[in-house]
Amino acid sequence: MAYKMKGSALYHKSSPHKQKGKNYKSSKGDQQGPVNNKQMPLQKGEMDGTYIYDGNKTSEKVIDYEERAGFLTDNDITNDGSKKDNQRKKTAKNLNREAEIIRDRTRNTSKKK
């Protein structure tokens, strides 16, 4: 029979990577899994001529996502309650979320080196 100390936190906590909602804001959601190496294609609500960064630098990817989301929130969202406006808000939120995921992952991997 194994002896388990009741006061030890070693047996009660799960891995911090498996904990949802405790270390991350609720808007970030579940961030498990690999970071996608390709940029997200144009989303619904974005203009057809929007430039998408296709390089490998993670800092440039984050900047690209933030610029695309910023352009939507600053110029295209009118807050009139239409379907297109709601889609643009969702798209901007998704782009910001992707930027946060990449930013958090780069912070975590740089500390391990």
Biopython code that builds the backbone (N, CA, C, O; Angstrom):
import numpy as np
from Bio.PDB.StructureBuilder import StructureBuilder

atoms = [
    (1, "MET", "N", (0.838, -1.158, 0.000)),
    (1, "MET", "CA", (0.000, 0.000, 0.000)),
    (1, "MET", "C", (0.899, 1.243, 0.000)),
    (1, "MET", "O", (1.858, 1.347, 0.766)),
    (2, "ALA", "N", (0.555, 2.172, -0.882)),
    (2, "ALA", "CA", (1.353, 3.390, -1.012)),
    (2, "ALA", "C", (0.923, 4.417, 0.022)),
    (2, "ALA", "O", (-0.262, 4.555, 0.324)),
    (3, "TYR", "N", (1.875, 5.116, 0.547)),
    (3, "TYR", "CA", (1.612, 6.155, 1.528)),
    (3, "TYR", "C", (1.578, 7.501, 0.819)),
    (3, "TYR", "O", (2.527, 7.855, 0.119)),
    (4, "LYS", "N", (0.500, 8.254, 0.991)),
    (4, "LYS", "CA", (0.377, 9.556, 0.353)),
    (4, "LYS", "C", (0.196, 10.608, 1.437)),
    (4, "LYS", "O", (-0.667, 10.481, 2.305)),
    (5, "MET", "N", (1.011, 11.633, 1.376)),
    (5, "MET", "CA", (0.908, 12.715, 2.345)),
    (5, "MET", "C", (-0.277, 13.605, 1.967)),
    (5, "MET", "O", (-0.357, 14.095, 0.840)),
    (6, "LYS", "N", (-1.178, 13.807, 2.894)),
    (6, "LYS", "CA", (-2.370, 14.599, 2.597)),
    (6, "LYS", "C", (-2.064, 16.082, 2.468)),
    (6, "LYS", "O", (-2.795, 16.783, 1.769)),
    (7, "GLY", "N", (-1.059, 16.572, 3.084)),
    (7, "GLY", "CA", (-0.751, 17.997, 3.036)),
    (7, "GLY", "C", (0.114, 18.382, 1.849)),
    (7, "GLY", "O", (0.325, 19.571, 1.607)),
    (8, "SER", "N", (0.612, 17.421, 1.112)),
    (8, "SER", "CA", (1.510, 17.718, 0.009)),
    (8, "SER", "C", (0.721, 18.173, -1.213)),
    (8, "SER", "O", (-0.256, 17.535, -1.606)),
    (9, "ALA", "N", (1.143, 19.257, -1.796)),
    (9, "ALA", "CA", (0.492, 19.756, -3.009)),
    (9, "ALA", "C", (0.960, 18.974, -4.232)),
    (9, "ALA", "O", (0.416, 19.149, -5.322)),
    (10, "LEU", "N", (1.941, 18.134, -4.066)),
    (10, "LEU", "CA", (2.488, 17.359, -5.169)),
    (10, "LEU", "C", (1.448, 16.437, -5.783)),
    (10, "LEU", "O", (1.476, 16.186, -6.987)),
    (11, "TYR", "N", (0.537, 15.934, -4.972)),
    (11, "TYR", "CA", (-0.434, 14.957, -5.452)),
    (11, "TYR", "C", (-1.763, 15.572, -5.880)),
    (11, "TYR", "O", (-2.590, 14.889, -6.485)),
    (12, "HIS", "N", (-1.977, 16.840, -5.579)),
    (12, "HIS", "CA", (-3.288, 17.433, -5.815)),
    (12, "HIS", "C", (-3.363, 18.297, -7.059)),
    (12, "HIS", "O", (-4.450, 18.458, -7.615)),
    (13, "LYS", "N", (-2.283, 18.846, -7.508)),
    (13, "LYS", "CA", (-2.324, 19.762, -8.640)),
    (13, "LYS", "C", (-2.005, 19.023, -9.930)),
    (13, "LYS", "O", (-1.178, 18.112, -9.959)),
    (14, "SER", "N", (-2.674, 19.434, -10.985)),
    (14, "SER", "CA", (-2.341, 18.898, -12.299)),
    (14, "SER", "C", (-1.281, 19.799, -12.937)),
    (14, "SER", "O", (-0.921, 20.840, -12.389)),
    (15, "SER", "N", (-0.805, 19.392, -14.068)),
    (15, "SER", "CA", (0.215, 20.143, -14.780)),
    (15, "SER", "C", (-0.297, 21.536, -15.114)),
    (15, "SER", "O", (-1.470, 21.677, -15.461)),
    (16, "PRO", "N", (0.541, 22.580, -15.023)),
    (16, "PRO", "CA", (0.060, 23.924, -15.350)),
    (16, "PRO", "C", (-0.345, 24.058, -16.813)),
    (16, "PRO", "O", (-1.121, 24.951, -17.152)),
    (17, "HIS", "N", (0.159, 23.196, -17.680)),
    (17, "HIS", "CA", (-0.227, 23.259, -19.082)),
    (17, "HIS", "C", (-1.630, 22.711, -19.303)),
    (17, "HIS", "O", (-2.274, 23.045, -20.298)),
    (18, "LYS", "N", (-2.113, 21.874, -18.387)),
    (18, "LYS", "CA", (-3.435, 21.290, -18.537)),
    (18, "LYS", "C", (-4.507, 22.086, -17.806)),
    (18, "LYS", "O", (-5.695, 21.819, -17.983)),
    (19, "GLN", "N", (-4.111, 23.061, -16.987)),
    (19, "GLN", "CA", (-5.082, 23.868, -16.272)),
    (19, "GLN", "C", (-5.669, 24.901, -17.218)),
    (19, "GLN", "O", (-4.935, 25.624, -17.890)),
    (20, "LYS", "N", (-6.959, 24.967, -17.267)),
    (20, "LYS", "CA", (-7.626, 25.922, -18.145)),
    (20, "LYS", "C", (-8.223, 27.043, -17.312)),
    (20, "LYS", "O", (-8.867, 26.799, -16.292)),
    (21, "GLY", "N", (-8.007, 28.258, -17.749)),
    (21, "GLY", "CA", (-8.648, 29.396, -17.129)),
    (21, "GLY", "C", (-8.009, 29.888, -15.850)),
    (21, "GLY", "O", (-8.459, 30.897, -15.307)),
    (22, "LYS", "N", (-6.987, 29.232, -15.343)),
    (22, "LYS", "CA", (-6.371, 29.686, -14.105)),
    (22, "LYS", "C", (-5.203, 30.624, -14.374)),
    (22, "LYS", "O", (-5.018, 31.601, -13.649)),
    (23, "ASN", "N", (-4.412, 30.342, -15.407)),
    (23, "ASN", "CA", (-3.254, 31.165, -15.693)),
    (23, "ASN", "C", (-3.476, 32.108, -16.865)),
    (23, "ASN", "O", (-2.703, 33.047, -17.058)),
    (24, "TYR", "N", (-4.508, 31.873, -17.638)),
    (24, "TYR", "CA", (-4.747, 32.675, -18.826)),
    (24, "TYR", "C", (-6.064, 33.415, -18.690)),
    (24, "TYR", "O", (-6.966, 32.984, -17.971)),
    (25, "LYS", "N", (-6.161, 34.517, -19.379)),
    (25, "LYS", "CA", (-7.426, 35.238, -19.433)),
    (25, "LYS", "C", (-8.434, 34.375, -20.165)),
    (25, "LYS", "O", (-8.062, 33.522, -20.971)),
    (26, "SER", "N", (-9.685, 34.591, -19.892)),
    (26, "SER", "CA", (-10.719, 33.767, -20.521)),
    (26, "SER", "C", (-10.781, 34.009, -22.022)),
    (26, "SER", "O", (-11.245, 33.137, -22.755)),
    (27, "SER", "N", (-10.329, 35.163, -22.504)),
    (27, "SER", "CA", (-10.388, 35.431, -23.940)),
    (27, "SER", "C", (-9.344, 34.645, -24.715)),
    (27, "SER", "O", (-9.486, 34.446, -25.922)),
    (28, "LYS", "N", (-8.297, 34.197, -24.034)),
    (28, "LYS", "CA", (-7.258, 33.448, -24.731)),
    (28, "LYS", "C", (-7.684, 32.019, -24.997)),
    (28, "LYS", "O", (-7.247, 31.422, -25.981)),
    (29, "GLY", "N", (-8.508, 31.468, -24.163)),
    (29, "GLY", "CA", (-8.970, 30.109, -24.369)),
    (29, "GLY", "C", (-7.876, 29.087, -24.120)),
    (29, "GLY", "O", (-6.867, 29.378, -23.478)),
    (30, "ASP", "N", (-8.089, 27.904, -24.630)),
    (30, "ASP", "CA", (-7.149, 26.807, -24.450)),
    (30, "ASP", "C", (-6.000, 26.979, -25.432)),
    (30, "ASP", "O", (-6.236, 27.089, -26.635)),
    (31, "GLN", "N", (-4.775, 27.004, -24.951)),
    (31, "GLN", "CA", (-3.629, 27.282, -25.800)),
    (31, "GLN", "C", (-2.710, 26.081, -25.947)),
    (31, "GLN", "O", (-1.505, 26.251, -26.134)),
    (32, "GLN", "N", (-3.239, 24.897, -25.868)),
    (32, "GLN", "CA", (-2.407, 23.723, -26.026)),
    (32, "GLN", "C", (-2.221, 23.415, -27.498)),
    (32, "GLN", "O", (-3.029, 23.814, -28.336)),
    (33, "GLY", "N", (-1.156, 22.706, -27.802)),
    (33, "GLY", "CA", (-0.902, 22.317, -29.178)),
    (33, "GLY", "C", (0.176, 23.182, -29.800)),
    (33, "GLY", "O", (0.586, 24.189, -29.223)),
    (34, "PRO", "N", (0.635, 22.787, -30.979)),
    (34, "PRO", "CA", (1.717, 23.520, -31.626)),
    (34, "PRO", "C", (1.230, 24.841, -32.221)),
    (34, "PRO", "O", (0.055, 24.999, -32.551)),
    (35, "VAL", "N", (2.155, 25.775, -32.347)),
    (35, "VAL", "CA", (1.859, 27.037, -33.008)),
    (35, "VAL", "C", (1.939, 26.805, -34.505)),
    (35, "VAL", "O", (2.897, 26.209, -34.998)),
    (36, "ASN", "N", (0.946, 27.269, -35.217)),
    (36, "ASN", "CA", (0.920, 27.103, -36.661)),
    (36, "ASN", "C", (2.023, 27.944, -37.297)),
    (36, "ASN", "O", (2.162, 29.124, -36.975)),
    (37, "ASN", "N", (2.807, 27.353, -38.195)),
    (37, "ASN", "CA", (3.897, 28.077, -38.836)),
    (37, "ASN", "C", (3.420, 29.016, -39.931)),
    (37, "ASN", "O", (4.129, 29.959, -40.283)),
    (38, "LYS", "N", (2.233, 28.778, -40.477)),
    (38, "LYS", "CA", (1.696, 29.639, -41.525)),
    (38, "LYS", "C", (0.764, 30.664, -40.903)),
    (38, "LYS", "O", (0.119, 30.408, -39.887)),
    (39, "GLN", "N", (0.709, 31.823, -41.530)),
    (39, "GLN", "CA", (-0.220, 32.847, -41.092)),
    (39, "GLN", "C", (-1.643, 32.443, -41.438)),
    (39, "GLN", "O", (-1.876, 31.684, -42.379)),
    (40, "MET", "N", (-2.583, 32.953, -40.674)),
    (40, "MET", "CA", (-3.993, 32.723, -40.979)),
    (40, "MET", "C", (-4.331, 33.425, -42.285)),
    (40, "MET", "O", (-3.911, 34.562, -42.504)),
    (41, "PRO", "N", (-5.081, 32.766, -43.149)),
    (41, "PRO", "CA", (-5.492, 33.444, -44.384)),
    (41, "PRO", "C", (-6.483, 34.559, -44.064)),
    (41, "PRO", "O", (-6.879, 34.735, -42.912)),
    (42, "LEU", "N", (-6.873, 35.295, -45.072)),
    (42, "LEU", "CA", (-7.853, 36.356, -44.859)),
    (42, "LEU", "C", (-9.118, 35.779, -44.244)),
    (42, "LEU", "O", (-9.620, 34.745, -44.684)),
    (43, "GLN", "N", (-9.618, 36.447, -43.240)),
    (43, "GLN", "CA", (-10.817, 36.014, -42.537)),
    (43, "GLN", "C", (-12.020, 36.766, -43.088)),
    (43, "GLN", "O", (-11.878, 37.746, -43.819)),
    (44, "LYS", "N", (-13.197, 36.292, -42.726)),
    (44, "LYS", "CA", (-14.418, 36.981, -43.132)),
    (44, "LYS", "C", (-14.416, 38.380, -42.537)),
    (44, "LYS", "O", (-14.130, 38.557, -41.353)),
    (45, "GLY", "N", (-14.730, 39.356, -43.344)),
    (45, "GLY", "CA", (-14.767, 40.739, -42.887)),
    (45, "GLY", "C", (-13.528, 41.523, -43.252)),
    (45, "GLY", "O", (-13.556, 42.753, -43.212)),
    (46, "GLU", "N", (-12.433, 40.853, -43.610)),
    (46, "GLU", "CA", (-11.228, 41.569, -44.021)),
    (46, "GLU", "C", (-11.306, 41.893, -45.511)),
    (46, "GLU", "O", (-11.953, 41.179, -46.277)),
    (47, "MET", "N", (-10.650, 42.962, -45.908)),
    (47, "MET", "CA", (-10.654, 43.362, -47.316)),
    (47, "MET", "C", (-9.780, 42.416, -48.132)),
    (47, "MET", "O", (-8.843, 41.816, -47.606)),
    (48, "ASP", "N", (-10.090, 42.287, -49.417)),
    (48, "ASP", "CA", (-9.384, 41.347, -50.286)),
    (48, "ASP", "C", (-7.909, 41.680, -50.461)),
    (48, "ASP", "O", (-7.099, 40.763, -50.593)),
    (49, "GLY", "N", (-7.535, 42.926, -50.468)),
    (49, "GLY", "CA", (-6.153, 43.315, -50.730)),
    (49, "GLY", "C", (-5.275, 43.379, -49.494)),
    (49, "GLY", "O", (-4.165, 43.907, -49.573)),
    (50, "THR", "N", (-5.718, 42.868, -48.364)),
    (50, "THR", "CA", (-4.956, 42.939, -47.124)),
    (50, "THR", "C", (-3.690, 42.103, -47.229)),
    (50, "THR", "O", (-3.728, 40.942, -47.637)),
    (51, "TYR", "N", (-2.555, 42.715, -46.854)),
    (51, "TYR", "CA", (-1.262, 42.026, -46.919)),
    (51, "TYR", "C", (-1.164, 41.035, -45.759)),
    (51, "TYR", "O", (-1.529, 41.342, -44.624)),
    (52, "ILE", "N", (-0.663, 39.839, -46.073)),
    (52, "ILE", "CA", (-0.432, 38.802, -45.064)),
    (52, "ILE", "C", (1.053, 38.465, -45.061)),
    (52, "ILE", "O", (1.611, 38.087, -46.091)),
    (53, "TYR", "N", (1.691, 38.603, -43.903)),
    (53, "TYR", "CA", (3.107, 38.284, -43.762)),
    (53, "TYR", "C", (3.304, 36.786, -43.928)),
    (53, "TYR", "O", (2.588, 35.990, -43.320)),
    (54, "ASP", "N", (4.282, 36.398, -44.755)),
    (54, "ASP", "CA", (4.490, 34.969, -44.991)),
    (54, "ASP", "C", (5.899, 34.511, -44.612)),
    (54, "ASP", "O", (6.352, 33.468, -45.085)),
    (55, "GLY", "N", (6.590, 35.264, -43.775)),
    (55, "GLY", "CA", (7.926, 34.882, -43.342)),
    (55, "GLY", "C", (7.899, 33.992, -42.107)),
    (55, "GLY", "O", (6.846, 33.490, -41.712)),
    (56, "ASN", "N", (9.079, 33.801, -41.498)),
    (56, "ASN", "CA", (9.205, 32.898, -40.359)),
    (56, "ASN", "C", (9.437, 33.606, -39.024)),
    (56, "ASN", "O", (9.451, 32.945, -37.986)),
    (57, "LYS", "N", (9.616, 34.913, -39.019)),
    (57, "LYS", "CA", (9.875, 35.615, -37.764)),
    (57, "LYS", "C", (8.595, 35.724, -36.946)),
    (57, "LYS", "O", (7.582, 36.236, -37.425)),
    (58, "THR", "N", (8.649, 35.240, -35.712)),
    (58, "THR", "CA", (7.453, 35.252, -34.878)),
    (58, "THR", "C", (7.058, 36.674, -34.482)),
    (58, "THR", "O", (5.872, 36.972, -34.337)),
    (59, "SER", "N", (8.036, 37.542, -34.308)),
    (59, "SER", "CA", (7.688, 38.922, -33.946)),
    (59, "SER", "C", (6.921, 39.601, -35.073)),
    (59, "SER", "O", (5.992, 40.367, -34.817)),
    (60, "GLU", "N", (7.300, 39.328, -36.312)),
    (60, "GLU", "CA", (6.583, 39.893, -37.453)),
    (60, "GLU", "C", (5.188, 39.305, -37.581)),
    (60, "GLU", "O", (4.259, 39.996, -38.000)),
    (61, "LYS", "N", (5.030, 38.028, -37.223)),
    (61, "LYS", "CA", (3.697, 37.413, -37.258)),
    (61, "LYS", "C", (2.774, 38.085, -36.258)),
    (61, "LYS", "O", (1.618, 38.375, -36.566)),
    (62, "VAL", "N", (3.287, 38.330, -35.059)),
    (62, "VAL", "CA", (2.488, 38.993, -34.026)),
    (62, "VAL", "C", (2.092, 40.393, -34.493)),
    (62, "VAL", "O", (0.941, 40.799, -34.339)),
    (63, "ILE", "N", (3.039, 41.122, -35.058)),
    (63, "ILE", "CA", (2.763, 42.472, -35.548)),
    (63, "ILE", "C", (1.710, 42.434, -36.643)),
    (63, "ILE", "O", (0.819, 43.283, -36.678)),
    (64, "ASP", "N", (1.804, 41.451, -37.543)),
    (64, "ASP", "CA", (0.838, 41.335, -38.632)),
    (64, "ASP", "C", (-0.566, 41.080, -38.097)),
    (64, "ASP", "O", (-1.524, 41.715, -38.539)),
    (65, "TYR", "N", (-0.693, 40.157, -37.151)),
    (65, "TYR", "CA", (-2.005, 39.883, -36.568)),
    (65, "TYR", "C", (-2.567, 41.126, -35.884)),
    (65, "TYR", "O", (-3.748, 41.438, -36.037)),
    (66, "GLU", "N", (-1.731, 41.833, -35.134)),
    (66, "GLU", "CA", (-2.197, 43.016, -34.428)),
    (66, "GLU", "C", (-2.596, 44.128, -35.390)),
    (66, "GLU", "O", (-3.575, 44.832, -35.146)),
    (67, "GLU", "N", (-1.851, 44.296, -36.480)),
    (67, "GLU", "CA", (-2.200, 45.319, -37.464)),
    (67, "GLU", "C", (-3.514, 44.993, -38.155)),
    (67, "GLU", "O", (-4.348, 45.874, -38.364)),
    (68, "ARG", "N", (-3.695, 43.732, -38.507)),
    (68, "ARG", "CA", (-4.940, 43.336, -39.160)),
    (68, "ARG", "C", (-6.135, 43.540, -38.236)),
    (68, "ARG", "O", (-7.179, 44.027, -38.670)),
    (69, "ALA", "N", (-5.989, 43.170, -36.965)),
    (69, "ALA", "CA", (-7.075, 43.365, -35.996)),
    (69, "ALA", "C", (-7.304, 44.854, -35.730)),
    (69, "ALA", "O", (-8.443, 45.305, -35.614)),
    (70, "GLY", "N", (-6.223, 45.601, -35.638)),
    (70, "GLY", "CA", (-6.339, 47.044, -35.405)),
    (70, "GLY", "C", (-7.017, 47.758, -36.556)),
    (70, "GLY", "O", (-7.795, 48.688, -36.343)),
    (71, "PHE", "N", (-6.729, 47.332, -37.766)),
    (71, "PHE", "CA", (-7.373, 47.949, -38.921)),
    (71, "PHE", "C", (-8.874, 47.689, -38.894)),
    (71, "PHE", "O", (-9.670, 48.572, -39.213)),
    (72, "LEU", "N", (-9.255, 46.480, -38.515)),
    (72, "LEU", "CA", (-10.689, 46.176, -38.427)),
    (72, "LEU", "C", (-11.375, 47.014, -37.353)),
    (72, "LEU", "O", (-12.439, 47.585, -37.592)),
    (73, "THR", "N", (-10.770, 47.086, -36.176)),
    (73, "THR", "CA", (-11.423, 47.797, -35.078)),
    (73, "THR", "C", (-11.418, 49.308, -35.301)),
    (73, "THR", "O", (-12.371, 49.983, -34.913)),
    (74, "ASP", "N", (-10.382, 49.847, -35.908)),
    (74, "ASP", "CA", (-10.293, 51.295, -36.090)),
    (74, "ASP", "C", (-11.108, 51.797, -37.272)),
    (74, "ASP", "O", (-11.705, 52.871, -37.201)),
    (75, "ASN", "N", (-11.138, 51.031, -38.357)),
    (75, "ASN", "CA", (-11.717, 51.554, -39.583)),
    (75, "ASN", "C", (-13.037, 50.920, -39.996)),
    (75, "ASN", "O", (-13.900, 51.611, -40.538)),
    (76, "ASP", "N", (-13.217, 49.633, -39.758)),
    (76, "ASP", "CA", (-14.349, 48.933, -40.347)),
    (76, "ASP", "C", (-15.514, 48.691, -39.399)),
    (76, "ASP", "O", (-16.654, 48.602, -39.853)),
    (77, "ILE", "N", (-15.268, 48.583, -38.106)),
    (77, "ILE", "CA", (-16.351, 48.287, -37.167)),
    (77, "ILE", "C", (-17.116, 49.573, -36.868)),
    (77, "ILE", "O", (-16.546, 50.561, -36.405)),
    (78, "THR", "N", (-18.431, 49.537, -37.145)),
    (78, "THR", "CA", (-19.261, 50.732, -36.990)),
    (78, "THR", "C", (-20.175, 50.663, -35.777)),
    (78, "THR", "O", (-20.824, 51.656, -35.447)),
    (79, "ASN", "N", (-20.247, 49.520, -35.103)),
    (79, "ASN", "CA", (-21.108, 49.318, -33.926)),
    (79, "ASN", "C", (-22.580, 49.585, -34.222)),
    (79, "ASN", "O", (-23.305, 50.129, -33.390)),
    (80, "ASP", "N", (-23.003, 49.197, -35.407)),
    (80, "ASP", "CA", (-24.411, 49.375, -35.742)),
    (80, "ASP", "C", (-25.222, 48.102, -35.525)),
    (80, "ASP", "O", (-26.439, 48.117, -35.712)),
    (81, "GLY", "N", (-24.585, 47.012, -35.139)),
    (81, "GLY", "CA", (-25.296, 45.780, -34.829)),
    (81, "GLY", "C", (-25.595, 44.896, -36.025)),
    (81, "GLY", "O", (-26.325, 43.914, -35.897)),
    (82, "SER", "N", (-25.052, 45.222, -37.175)),
    (82, "SER", "CA", (-25.315, 44.403, -38.358)),
    (82, "SER", "C", (-24.512, 43.107, -38.307)),
    (82, "SER", "O", (-23.591, 42.969, -37.502)),
    (83, "LYS", "N", (-24.865, 42.161, -39.170)),
    (83, "LYS", "CA", (-24.162, 40.879, -39.209)),
    (83, "LYS", "C", (-22.708, 41.054, -39.629)),
    (83, "LYS", "O", (-21.815, 40.410, -39.078)),
    (84, "LYS", "N", (-22.476, 41.915, -40.595)),
    (84, "LYS", "CA", (-21.101, 42.156, -41.048)),
    (84, "LYS", "C", (-20.263, 42.763, -39.928)),
    (84, "LYS", "O", (-19.094, 42.415, -39.763)),
    (85, "ASP", "N", (-20.854, 43.659, -39.172)),
    (85, "ASP", "CA", (-20.149, 44.292, -38.069)),
    (85, "ASP", "C", (-19.811, 43.277, -36.983)),
    (85, "ASP", "O", (-18.708, 43.298, -36.437)),
    (86, "ASN", "N", (-20.753, 42.389, -36.666)),
    (86, "ASN", "CA", (-20.490, 41.348, -35.670)),
    (86, "ASN", "C", (-19.410, 40.391, -36.158)),
    (86, "ASN", "O", (-18.590, 39.935, -35.362)),
    (87, "GLN", "N", (-19.394, 40.076, -37.464)),
    (87, "GLN", "CA", (-18.361, 39.205, -38.022)),
    (87, "GLN", "C", (-16.992, 39.860, -37.937)),
    (87, "GLN", "O", (-15.999, 39.189, -37.655)),
    (88, "ARG", "N", (-16.931, 41.155, -38.176)),
    (88, "ARG", "CA", (-15.655, 41.878, -38.071)),
    (88, "ARG", "C", (-15.136, 41.878, -36.638)),
    (88, "ARG", "O", (-13.931, 41.772, -36.411)),
    (89, "LYS", "N", (-16.046, 41.997, -35.669)),
    (89, "LYS", "CA", (-15.634, 41.945, -34.262)),
    (89, "LYS", "C", (-15.067, 40.571, -33.919)),
    (89, "LYS", "O", (-14.053, 40.470, -33.228)),
    (90, "LYS", "N", (-15.720, 39.513, -34.400)),
    (90, "LYS", "CA", (-15.217, 38.155, -34.156)),
    (90, "LYS", "C", (-13.863, 37.956, -34.806)),
    (90, "LYS", "O", (-12.970, 37.353, -34.211)),
    (91, "THR", "N", (-13.703, 38.454, -36.018)),
    (91, "THR", "CA", (-12.432, 38.321, -36.727)),
    (91, "THR", "C", (-11.324, 39.053, -35.984)),
    (91, "THR", "O", (-10.227, 38.516, -35.829)),
    (92, "ALA", "N", (-11.591, 40.253, -35.530)),
    (92, "ALA", "CA", (-10.589, 41.014, -34.783)),
    (92, "ALA", "C", (-10.219, 40.294, -33.488)),
    (92, "ALA", "O", (-9.049, 40.272, -33.105)),
    (93, "LYS", "N", (-11.197, 39.711, -32.817)),
    (93, "LYS", "CA", (-10.926, 38.976, -31.578)),
    (93, "LYS", "C", (-10.068, 37.740, -31.863)),
    (93, "LYS", "O", (-9.154, 37.435, -31.096)),
    (94, "ASN", "N", (-10.354, 37.023, -32.962)),
    (94, "ASN", "CA", (-9.561, 35.850, -33.322)),
    (94, "ASN", "C", (-8.127, 36.228, -33.672)),
    (94, "ASN", "O", (-7.189, 35.530, -33.287)),
    (95, "LEU", "N", (-7.955, 37.321, -34.393)),
    (95, "LEU", "CA", (-6.602, 37.758, -34.751)),
    (95, "LEU", "C", (-5.812, 38.153, -33.508)),
    (95, "LEU", "O", (-4.635, 37.813, -33.386)),
    (96, "ASN", "N", (-6.447, 38.864, -32.593)),
    (96, "ASN", "CA", (-5.771, 39.231, -31.340)),
    (96, "ASN", "C", (-5.436, 37.994, -30.518)),
    (96, "ASN", "O", (-4.383, 37.944, -29.881)),
    (97, "ARG", "N", (-6.302, 37.010, -30.522)),
    (97, "ARG", "CA", (-6.054, 35.769, -29.787)),
    (97, "ARG", "C", (-4.850, 35.027, -30.361)),
    (97, "ARG", "O", (-4.010, 34.531, -29.610)),
    (98, "GLU", "N", (-4.766, 34.950, -31.675)),
    (98, "GLU", "CA", (-3.615, 34.292, -32.307)),
    (98, "GLU", "C", (-2.322, 35.021, -31.963)),
    (98, "GLU", "O", (-1.296, 34.386, -31.716)),
    (99, "ALA", "N", (-2.367, 36.341, -31.946)),
    (99, "ALA", "CA", (-1.172, 37.109, -31.574)),
    (99, "ALA", "C", (-0.771, 36.824, -30.132)),
    (99, "ALA", "O", (0.417, 36.696, -29.837)),
    (100, "GLU", "N", (-1.743, 36.724, -29.230)),
    (100, "GLU", "CA", (-1.448, 36.418, -27.836)),
    (100, "GLU", "C", (-0.854, 35.025, -27.673)),
    (100, "GLU", "O", (0.067, 34.830, -26.879)),
    (101, "ILE", "N", (-1.373, 34.063, -28.415)),
    (101, "ILE", "CA", (-0.856, 32.703, -28.329)),
    (101, "ILE", "C", (0.606, 32.673, -28.753)),
    (101, "ILE", "O", (1.441, 32.088, -28.063)),
    (102, "ILE", "N", (0.920, 33.295, -29.876)),
    (102, "ILE", "CA", (2.311, 33.307, -30.352)),
    (102, "ILE", "C", (3.194, 34.050, -29.368)),
    (102, "ILE", "O", (4.309, 33.615, -29.080)),
    (103, "ARG", "N", (2.704, 35.172, -28.847)),
    (103, "ARG", "CA", (3.503, 35.955, -27.904)),
    (103, "ARG", "C", (3.788, 35.146, -26.641)),
    (103, "ARG", "O", (4.917, 35.149, -26.150)),
    (104, "ASP", "N", (2.781, 34.453, -26.111)),
    (104, "ASP", "CA", (2.980, 33.649, -24.909)),
    (104, "ASP", "C", (3.924, 32.484, -25.171)),
    (104, "ASP", "O", (4.769, 32.171, -24.332)),
    (105, "ARG", "N", (3.793, 31.851, -26.305)),
    (105, "ARG", "CA", (4.661, 30.718, -26.624)),
    (105, "ARG", "C", (6.105, 31.152, -26.794)),
    (105, "ARG", "O", (7.013, 30.437, -26.372)),
    (106, "THR", "N", (6.336, 32.306, -27.402)),
    (106, "THR", "CA", (7.713, 32.758, -27.570)),
    (106, "THR", "C", (8.319, 33.146, -26.226)),
    (106, "THR", "O", (9.518, 32.958, -26.020)),
    (107, "ARG", "N", (7.522, 33.681, -25.314)),
    (107, "ARG", "CA", (8.028, 33.988, -23.971)),
    (107, "ARG", "C", (8.425, 32.713, -23.235)),
    (107, "ARG", "O", (9.463, 32.663, -22.576)),
    (108, "ASN", "N", (7.591, 31.686, -23.352)),
    (108, "ASN", "CA", (7.853, 30.436, -22.651)),
    (108, "ASN", "C", (9.041, 29.690, -23.229)),
    (108, "ASN", "O", (9.815, 29.106, -22.470)),
    (109, "THR", "N", (9.214, 29.686, -24.537)),
    (109, "THR", "CA", (10.325, 28.945, -25.145)),
    (109, "THR", "C", (11.644, 29.681, -24.963)),
    (109, "THR", "O", (12.689, 29.037, -24.869)),
    (110, "SER", "N", (11.630, 31.011, -24.911)),
    (110, "SER", "CA", (12.889, 31.723, -24.751)),
    (110, "SER", "C", (13.487, 31.527, -23.357)),
    (110, "SER", "O", (14.704, 31.610, -23.192)),
    (111, "LYS", "N", (12.656, 31.270, -22.368)),
    (111, "LYS", "CA", (13.160, 31.042, -21.012)),
    (111, "LYS", "C", (13.813, 29.671, -20.866)),
    (111, "LYS", "O", (14.680, 29.485, -20.012)),
    (112, "LYS", "N", (13.409, 28.723, -21.682)),
    (112, "LYS", "CA", (13.940, 27.373, -21.561)),
    (112, "LYS", "C", (15.344, 27.249, -22.120)),
    (112, "LYS", "O", (16.079, 26.337, -21.740)),
    (113, "LYS", "N", (15.727, 28.137, -23.004)),
    (113, "LYS", "CA", (17.045, 28.030, -23.659)),
    (113, "LYS", "C", (18.185, 28.387, -22.759)),
    (113, "LYS", "O", (19.341, 28.341, -23.179)),
]
sb = StructureBuilder()
sb.init_structure("model")
sb.init_model(0)
sb.init_chain("A")
sb.init_seg("    ")
for serial, (resi, resn, name, xyz) in enumerate(atoms, 1):
    if name == "N":
        sb.init_residue(resn, " ", resi, " ")
    sb.init_atom(name, np.array(xyz, "f"), 0.0, 1.0, " ", f" {name:<3s}", serial, name[0])
structure = sb.get_structure()
